[in-house]
Amino acid sequence: MTGVTYSVTPLHETWRSMRRLIALALYTASPTIEDLARRVGLTSAALRQYRLGRRTPSAEVAVRLARALRDQARRLVAIARRLEGFHT
């Protein structure tokens, strides 16, 4: 042996980590209107009106919404990659 040390994570810790990651993924995949409105700098009432097609956002608001959604998608992809790591 060359003095190499291997770290083994107990199985129950691995399962706990996976459960936490799945919960985070599901929360990230479906934020509340309030969460998304807060990220975009809007009221939840305004965001609901946009969702229902009763109001049209300004170009600036549309860009902020697009950025928030893109950021959410990036976070979700990163979480999905971590979840796929449990497979190997």
Sequence and secondary structure as in RCSB ss.txt:
>XXXX:A:sequence
MTGVTYSVTPLHETWRSMRRLIALALYTASPTIEDLARRVGLTSAALRQYRLGRRTPSAEVAVRLARALRDQARR
LVAIARRLEGFHT
>XXXX:A:secstr
  S       HHHHHHHHHHHHHHHHHHHS  HHHHHHHHT  HHHHHHHHTTSS   HHHHHHHHHHHHHHHHH
HHHHHHHHHTTT 
